[in-house]
């Protein structure tokens, strides 16, 4: 519904497609200059990245696996955004969500995966929701800004997890802080196995059933925000809190619910990572996906239809970057981070840089001036 | 205007050296597709008061912003005392002797008056010599223009009328020869308006030029020498004030016959539907902003609340609509009594059949970013008919909005257009449509015609009278005394958080209401 014209009445495809494409192209040009500066062939490097991310079934699998995590964390940012909240705590909420998923999977024994999945989704969502709702409560009733509290909650989550993994959940008799492995029956099916069942050969990759969960989450979030009364209340609070109060909506309640929902979505990253891939609890599994989700949401205009392609693009950067390091000895891990950073800079932080130029281009010139 | 009698301009001023103080010639300005000023030519005579009228968006503010250097014209010339000048910023304008008093004052509230006057003219690292010099200069100005202001008082402690005098003094201290006043009477009580007009006459007598931007035609008639009417960016009419009248000006503003009078039959008041008894509101700082307010509103009558903005009317509206908690007292809504602890919020109020058109449209009544259809269901999004279960059915919402737009003549009739892109009058009609559509038993209306064009004002007034005639209770809060007097069957007057008096429509005169607004409880004319 409201994905229509922006404040300056650009057509939706100009803000939704043209602008992000211009930003990405610009980011790639800057990256090319950096690669050129260290004496490598930028076109070759770019090709290696694209080839590495999309060229093989294995590469594609990894790209989509990363995209799955990013869709969850970006949807989390989007839901909070529509309520006028900037949730930077996706990382911590995902971490705690993973804990919830792990505890469920450890508890269920050898239950088959399709019965475990609803439980692990609930576990991840509940733990993530709790970790989002507390900053939400603090914002609504104590006036502590969510930007500050969610950042702090990332650190608290991290410390809490270290404590739990080292002291409580560690498998006895080993050095590394990891839990026991889940029962094989609970493992989410890998997409390569599902493809094999219908006769398509894919090389091994961690891409698993969570991808479909992520796509379903996109549809649900879209329906929730734009087609329910709750979503309307959420957007009203986000756009004009006073008008919301006038409309009989309690902004405090909406803020807490929005942050809980946001945290729940981030928590689902745990289903992909813990239930789908690692099959045990361990440290640092969100691996920055909570933060990158912010850039994905920004680039995807906080709309699921934009978040999916943006998540795939960032998945390509992760996977293609890994390939790049293999193929170009002079390109280090850090340079790949630079390229990712440049894309985040142009597509995220500087996303409106070319907007005025586009507005000028699309505004009809008055005659006779 | 309001107990003020001003005889326009028997020119006793010294003979000016130039024919015109300021000339704007062929000013043209566009903002993207909006043609804000079309080839505007205006000339302001020295030692005169020149009125500038026009509806919202007619281009008055843009024109004055060009003169004051906030914007640059796309084409055209500005001449000051016969010399062509380039005004690139407000500093240039001040340098040329052009001063501006904005509708919202530009004063540092925590500074004293003298410190405010001094701002930007400190003239050295040490303050003391500058302060002493400024005090002397300002006192001389005060004597010349009859502008008394306590120089050492904090601005935040001064009443609005005095703050405005500080603004005028600031402009004069900076050497303003031409003074532009943007809607200066919007925040003043009638006695304060009278005082302001005495100051403006003094300025004229001393040979200064005053440009008065206002939408109050009575004020134009009362004090100006010349008046220019802008419509859609162009000057459509110019008159010597003595040779025109309100009707002619209003017609020129809207471009057709404007309806200035409200037709209404005497009220047939029924049972009391809304009552307040001894209601107090205490704000976050512990100040009692609404004191012991008691009132009743009956079915079939319009009760008007008059008062200078900021004297408790907003708090009264807030309490009655459930937006603001009250500390003590009782409310009775359709026979049901509520005390300070009773749960009562805007959603409850709506369920009880009480609708509310808020004073601040853009802050409360609509969401600018939303399409009109979404603003049109604000407050009613939980209604069953608009969807199924959790779902909102946008087809039904859009159809409903289209129907509201048709009934209340909202233009353009496009439910998908963003709310911010409608004019103030059309936004207001959409809000009125939304709130009146349910035929509420009680309607609270705050500033129904603020920022609304003349054509829409007549329409809105007619709708309110219509609702009254259908036996509903209406409480009207307005800063426009004319509006209160035209619509109300009874008038309450507020001053300093208190309801200081009540008048029937028959007893009410501008003078009586005006002196009650200024705190004279009996309403004896001063």
Interface residues (C-beta under 8 A of the other chain):
Chain A: X1 X2 X4 X5 X7 X227 X228 X229 X230 X231 X232 X233 X235 X236 X239 X240 X242 X243 X245 X246 X247 X248 X249 X250 X363 X364 X366 X369
Chain B: X30 X32 X33 X35 X74 X323 X345 X346 X347 X348 X349 X350 X356 X358 X363 X364 X365 X366 X367 X368 X369 X370 X371 X374 X377 X378 X379 X381 X382 X387 X390 X391 X392 X394 X416 X418 X420
